[in-house]
Amino acid sequence: MWQPNLWGRHSPCQVLDTAVFGMPVWIKRDDLLHPTVSGNKFRKLKYPLRAVAEQVVAQQTAESGAVTVPQLITMGGLWSNHVHATAHAAALCGYASVGLVRGHVGMSSAMLDDCRVQGMQIQFVDRATYRTLRDDPDRWRDLVLDSEGNQAAVWLPEGGSVPAALHGVAELIGELPFVPDVMVVACGTAATLAGLLAGLQGRGRVIGIAVLRHADYLRDEVTRLLLQAGYPNYDNYQLLTDFHHGGYAKTTPQLLQFCREFSAQCGVPVEPVYTGKVAYALRELVRSGFILESERVIMLHTGGLQGARGQSVDELFCAGV
């Protein structure tokens, strides 16, 4: 079931047009990491799914007869990059999967269609239930049939943000052409930011661009994830909370226009939920002097292009999407 070739991948790192930011900026193209299981979602799934595979092998060694097929259970919205990546990774590994999706029966999206094709069972939950899934690590067991007592059922929380996810993100640093003075990354659940800190091991600084409102609590999440994953509590980062453009999945005319221009000028597809906000923030940080022209900067493209598929024809802003 486990496919090591799936996970042994690197993504390119390229220099962007200097005119965009007024200084040289590199971009780590994790949107190109895998055709379907791309970006930070790919990296965050690597070690949790390796642990699942090891459990399967242990079961095969200890028992005779049929082995229970692992069942991955996770949560997300109609355009969740994590749910999409989990469905594809589960299919590639030969696992079953269930997606608890915020919404109601009858709702649809191209992302959900993809997941169903990969064999994922989609189960809708209302907003109140979705909130309890965030707060109660065992709430999913009340919602998924046959999960009670099923040792092969594996829960992956929103965004795949478990401590083991940091190990996969940390490996990204070893793929870079140099250790940057500054790394800039979108921050939704804080796991990717924490993983970059783990990989940098105190070198340079990471700037996390919060993509949702009221995100100050993410600082506590960074600490929790680092410590639970066995890393020191690195503090060489800054979480900036003023570039959310209205909140998660919210946009402004200025952001949309910037995304169009960025994609056209650089030939790199972005969307306004994650990487578009990062690129916009980076331009403003350079203009204000928060980032110095003398610093070597790498922006992480975390993939996350599912949201672009939810735009109408007149709103498409991603080159090639």
Residue, then its C-alpha position, 0 to 999 in steps of 0.5 A: m500500500w505504501q508508495p515511497n516513490l510518491w513521497g520522494r519528490h522535490s519542487p523547483c525554486q526559481v527567481l521571480d521577475t525583479a520588477v514585481f518586488g523591486m528586488p530579487v525574490w526566490i519562490k519555492r514552487d511547491d504547487l509543482l510538487h505533485p500533479t494532484v497531492s501538491g503543496n504543503k498538503f503533500r508534505k504534511l501528509k507524508y509522515p502521518l501516512r507513513a505511520v499508518a503504513e507501519q501499522v499495517v505492516a505490524q498488523q500483517t506480521a502479528e496476524s494471519g488472514a485479511v488485514t483491515v484497510p486503513q480509513l482516513i477521515t478528515m474535514g474541510g470546506l467545499w474547496s479544501n486543498h487538504v481534503h482534495a490531497t487526502a482523497h488522492a493520497a488515500a487512493l494512491c496508497g490503497y486506503a479508504s477515505v471519508g471527508l466531513v465537509r462543511g455544508h449540506v446535502g446537494m452542495s457540490s464543487a469540482m473539488l468534491d467531484d474529484c474526491r468522489v472519483q478517488g473513492m472518498q465518501i463525502q459526508f456533509v456537516d453543519r457549521a455548528t458541528y464543524r466547529t465541534l470537530r475543531d475543538d473536540p479531537d474525538r467528535w468525528r467518531d460520533l459522525v462516521l459509521d463504523s468508526e467506533g472501535n475501528q483501529a484502522a480509522v485515522w483522524l486527520p484534523e483540519g488542514g492536516s495539522v498534526p505534530a507529525a506533519l511538521h517533519g515533512v515540511a521541515e524537509l523542504i529546507g534541505e531542498l533550497p539552494f541556500v538558507p534564506d535570511v527571510m522565508v515568507v509563507a501563508c499561515g492558516t493553521a500554523a503547521t507549515l510555519a512551524g515546520l519551516l521553523a523546525g527545518l531552519q533550526g533557528r536560522g534566518r526568520v520566517i514571516g507568516i502571513a495570516v490569511l484569516r481574521h483574529a489570527d493571534y491565537l496561531r502563535d500558541e499553535v506554533t508553540r504547541l506543534l513544535l513542542q509536540a513534534g519534539y522540536p525546540n520552541y523556535d521563536n525566529y518568526q513574525l506572524l503578521t495579521d493585517f493582510h487577510h483582506g477581510g478574512y479567510a477566502k475573502t478578497t479585495p479588488q486590489l488583491l484580485q488585481f495584484c493576483r492577475e498582474f503577478s500571474a501574468q508577469c511571473g507566469v506563476p499561478v496564484e489564488p487570493v486565499y493563500t499565496g496571492k495574499v503572501a505575494y501581496a504582503l511581500r510587496e508591501l513589506v519590501r516597500s515599507g522597509f520591513i524586508l531589506e533589499s540586502e536580505r535573501v528572500i524565499m517565498l513559499h508557494t504552498g500550492g492551494l489552487q483549489g480555491a481558484r476553481g471556485q471562481s466564475v469565468d470573469e473572476l479567474f485570476c490564475a494563469g493557466v487555471 
